[in-house]
Amino acid sequence: MTHETPWVSGLLAEVADREGSALYRRAQALAGQPSDAWDLLQEAFARALEHRPDVASGEKLKGWLAVTLRNLCLDRRRTAQRRLHIALADDVPGFESHDDPEPARWRCVDEADLARFTSELDPRLREVFELHAREGLPLTTIAKRLGVPAATVGTRLHRARRHLRAKLLAGEPAPLT
């Protein structure tokens, strides 16, 4: 059972009625999509109900809501950037892309072939590939272990995979640039 306080029914309702359109436009400018803007606005109002900021006027509450909208949008962007995006065709064993002209060749690759071609990699590429593929370490852990940025680890892993794929398909090796 919730008890409605004068603050909830009064000041927040007043700001929602009077400034809701302006806050929505701000949310849409931050989020880009109307549905995301509504989500941000709803979450900002929910936080106001939850945290009950210490504001005495509607104008201060509007400012608090505007800052909360911005912070929520930044949080969402940071979360989206942290998500790992994996190309299925490169990382899932047995997955065949429909646009791969020679999927049957992948079935014929054995550990000896992989070990032989891995040994031909540049030592920096080989180290990253083996830490990731054989030991199952995430990129951030490899970066800390090697003392390089995570982006560098990702680049080295991509180059190693590209080179190995070319060798395993019996084509010319991809350039290691």
N, C-alpha and C positions, 0 to 999 in steps of 0.2 A: 504494500500500500504506500503510495507516494503522497506527500503533502505538498501542495502547491503554495509557494511562498509569494509574497508580493513582488519580490525581485523577478521571479520567473514570469509571472503573469503580467507584470508591469513593464519594466524597462526593456527586457528582451523582446517582448511582443511589440513594443513601440518601435524599437530599432528594426525589427523584421518587417514591420509594415512600412515604415518611413524610408528605410535605407536598403531594403532587400534587393531592389533592382540594381542599385549602384554596387552592392557587394557581389551580386551575381555577375555583373559585367567585369568586375575586377577578377573574379574567379575564372571567368571564361578567358580573359586576357592571359592569365597565368597558365591555365590548363590547356587551352587551345580547342578542346572539344566540349560541346554543350553538356554531354552526359558526365564528363569528368568535372565540369564546373559545378554541376548540381551536387555531385558527390562531395567535392571540397566544401561547398557551402553548408551542406547538411552536417558534415563532420565538424566544421567550425562552430556551428550552433550547438551541436552535441557537446563539444568541449566547453563551451560557455556554460551550459547547464551543469556539466560535471565539475568544472573548476570554480565557477562563480567568481569571475575576476572582480577585484575591489575597485569598482568604478562608480562614480556618483551620477554621471550624466550619460545620455544616449550617445553623445558625440565621442566620449571616451570609450564607450563600449564598441562603437563602430570602428574606432582605431584599433582596439584590441582584436576585433574580429578580422580586420584587414591584415594585421600582422600574423594572426593565426592562419589565415588563408595562404599567405606567402610561405610560411613555415611548413604547412602541410604539403604544399606543392613541391617544395624543395625536398622534403622527406621522400615523396613518391618518386621524384627523379633519381635521387640517390639509390633508392631501392631498385629501380629499374636498371640502373647502371651496374649494380652488383650482381644482377642475375647472369648466370652463365648461359651463353648461347652456344649450342653444340650442333654442328652439321652432322646429321644422322649418317649420311653416306660415308663419311670419313671415320666415324667413331663407333659404330655399332657393328659387331661381327655378324656376318651373314646378311646384312642389309644390302639389297641391290637397288641402285637407282635405275629408273627406267631409261634415263638418258646415257647410261654407261654402256659403251659399245661392246665391251668385253667382260661381262660380269663373271663368266666361267673361270677366267684366269685367277681370280682371287681365291677360288676354292682349291687351287693347286699349290698354293704357297705353303711351304712348311717352315719350321723353326730354323732349319739350317740355312735356307735362302734368306730369311729375315736377318739372322745373325751375320751372314756374310756381307749383306748390303749395309747393315748397320755399322759394321766395322769400317766401311769405306767412307762413312760420314765424317765431316769436319768434327774434331773432338768436342767443340762447344755444343754443336747440334746433337751429337751422339749422347753426351752427358744428360742434356735436358730430355731427349727422347727416352732414354733408359730409365731415368728417375720417374718420368710420367707413366710410360707404358708398362714397364716391368715392375716397378715398386708401387705404382698407383698413387704417387704423391700429387696433391693439387698444385696448380701453378704458383700460388702464393707461398707455399712451403718451399718449393724449389727455388723461388726467387730469394727467399731469406737464406736458404742454405748456400746459394751461389753468390749472394751479395749483389744481385742485379735487380732492376725493376721487373715487376710482373709482366709488363708489356714486352720487355726484352725476351723473357722466357716464352711468352706466347708466340712471338715472332720466330724464335729459334725452333720451337716445336712445329710450327707451320712449315718452315723451310725443310726440316728433317722429314716430315711426312710427305711433302711434295717430292723431294728427292727419292725417297724410298718407293713411293708409288710409281714414279717413272721407271726406276730400276726393276721393280717387281713386274711391271707390265712389259718388260723387255724393250722398252723404248730408250731413247736418249735421256740421260739424267737431266732433270730440270736444273737451271742455273741456281747456284747457291747464293744469290744476291738478296 
